[in-house]
Amino acid sequence: MKAVLMPKDAPAVTGEADEIARMQRLFERQMRAFDAAPYPLLAARKAKLRKLIDALRRYQDDIVAAVNEDFGVRADTETRLVEVMGPILEARHALSHMGRWMKPRRRSTELLFLGNRAWVSYQPKGVVGIIGTWNFPLYLTLGPLVAALAAGNRAMIKTSEFSPRCTALLTSMLAECFEEDEVAVCGGAVAAAQAFNALPFNHLVFTGSPRVGRQVMRAAAEHLTPVTLELGGKSPAIVGPDADLADAALRIAHGKAFNAGQICVAPDYALVPRGKSDAFAAAVADAFTRLYPTVGGNAEYTSIITERHAARLRELLADAQSKGATLLRCGTDPGSGRQMPLTVVTRVADGMQLMQEEIFGPILPVLEYDRLDDALALVRRGERPLSLYGLGLSAADQARVLKETHAGGVTFNDWGWHVFQHDLPFGGIGHSGMGSYHGEEGFRELSHAKGVFKRQRWFPVGLFYPPYGNFVQRLVMKVFIGSATPKPPPR
């Protein structure tokens, strides 16, 4: 997933210095407020989530308009589905389950301490920093916010410079729900992002690219701040030997066209059986043109966020074509505009730039494989992706995919919908991130799991105090350690 770049020591621009000073004041204010009320009760946490749900309902039309302005064109239904309904579903799930999540969990003691008590208590961490990104400016900030509030934390949100209208709307909307010592929104560009990242949060959630994720980790390490990173990557879609090509093409075309492919869990490339790439490419083109009969001027097809991002995608295509790839442009191409039709790329080689980085746009490379072993080996050869998709695979092959590859999450027979199941964790592994949010895992991620042991008054722990060597100590050592065994002879 792409995010604003943060070069080292970027200077603050006019107005940004004021925002940086405001961030520091907000952080100090939230820390004082947390110290004064370090454990919000269940009723208070639920009240905050209900306020958030009510605000999303009230502001849904404004959200659609703001996202559309930031993108130039953004499909209204896609915005309502992800930016509005997504956080509402996540908050509702938390409301239904957070009472159980908050309860201490009983654990067993060692046999030696039988009769005493042990449990895990889940404690709010404090002030959580949330760094969102432009492609889903509400869902990727409010999703972590739901987890933070359910866990009893306060939160500061840093939005992207590429979504200024959404930043203004999010600021107004959340100000109606929360005091700034509970939830606050911060804007600004590169210097502001660096300053935000440098604050000594109790936990930091970042959504963005692996390159910027490394910078985030380095800055967080200064304060030993724990981080959750959602970083995207090249998510493969494996089309099985017996798959219905038309159905698989439809699912993958939708995944590549949704938000014009500007989504961290979009299928990045497709793997199809040897000899089927041309038929599959044609099926993808047919599916895309049925979904979007026109591209330019189509209010249901999302624009690339900026001309700079669009130019990068055109450069990827030019590089691939210059190195021998075949390009199949789906539907009508408006030329130089930011509404770019899906392009299917066949005859792909490793040296092409589009196979070296996350595409994050409506370009679909198609690679061929001979056996499933080869497809799995190709997936393992690359960095571990955020998502992986299997279409038309047998139950046995699905089991192999799950056991023999690593990915943040998996959907079979479609794309991306595992992210929308809020009882499932969402997060990456390796190059695609670390940690999870959504559901119970999000609550645990943003809570401190405090181990607690309580000795019963009658328990004779003094028998283990010095002077050592009494009968009880010798007996315990014999029972729990055993007699020494002979050492093997030297080699």
GILINVEN-V951293 format. One record per backbone hydrogen bond with DSSP energy under -1.0 kcal/mol. CO is the residue of the C=O (numbers start at 0). NH is the residue of the N-H. If there is no record, write none. Layout:
co,nh
CO,NH
CO,NH
This chain:
co,nh
6,9
12,15
12,16
14,18
15,19
16,20
17,21
18,22
19,23
20,24
21,25
22,26
23,27
24,28
25,29
26,30
27,31
28,32
29,33
30,34
31,35
32,36
40,44
41,45
42,46
43,47
44,48
45,49
46,50
47,51
48,52
49,53
50,54
51,55
52,56
53,57
54,58
58,62
59,63
60,64
61,65
62,66
63,67
64,68
65,69
66,70
67,71
72,302
74,78
75,79
76,80
77,81
78,82
78,83
79,84
83,87
84,88
85,89
86,90
87,91
88,92
89,93
90,94
91,95
92,96
93,97
96,100
97,101
104,119
109,112
110,113
112,115
116,453
117,106
118,451
119,104
120,449
122,447
125,153
126,201
127,155
128,204
129,157
130,206
135,139
137,140
137,141
138,142
140,144
141,145
142,146
143,147
144,148
145,149
146,150
147,152
148,151
153,127
154,183
155,129
156,185
157,131
159,162
162,166
163,167
164,168
165,169
166,170
167,171
168,172
169,173
170,174
171,175
173,177
178,181
178,182
181,154
183,156
185,158
188,192
189,193
190,194
191,195
192,196
193,197
195,198
198,200
202,128
203,227
204,130
205,229
208,212
209,213
210,214
211,215
212,216
213,217
214,218
215,219
216,220
219,222
219,224
225,203
227,205
228,433
229,207
232,234
234,267
234,268
235,388
236,270
237,390
239,242
243,247
244,248
245,249
246,250
247,251
248,252
249,253
250,254
251,255
252,256
253,257
256,259
257,260
258,261
260,262
262,265
268,236
269,366
270,238
271,368
272,275
275,279
276,280
277,281
278,282
279,283
280,284
281,285
282,286
283,287
284,288
285,289
286,290
287,291
294,297
297,300
305,309
306,310
307,311
308,312
309,313
310,314
311,315
312,316
313,317
314,318
315,319
316,320
317,321
319,324
320,323
325,345
327,343
337,303
337,339
341,329
342,363
343,327
344,365
345,325
348,351
351,354
352,355
360,362
361,342
363,344
364,269
366,271
368,273
370,374
371,375
372,376
373,377
374,378
375,379
376,380
384,407
385,408
387,410
388,237
389,412
390,239
393,397
394,398
395,399
396,400
397,401
398,402
399,403
400,404
408,387
410,389
415,418
417,420
420,423
425,436
428,431
429,432
431,230
433,228
436,425
437,441
438,442
439,443
440,444
441,445
443,446
445,124
447,122
447,449
449,120
451,118
453,116
455,458
458,460
459,462
460,463
461,464
469,473
470,474
471,475
472,476
473,477
474,478
475,479
476,480
476,481
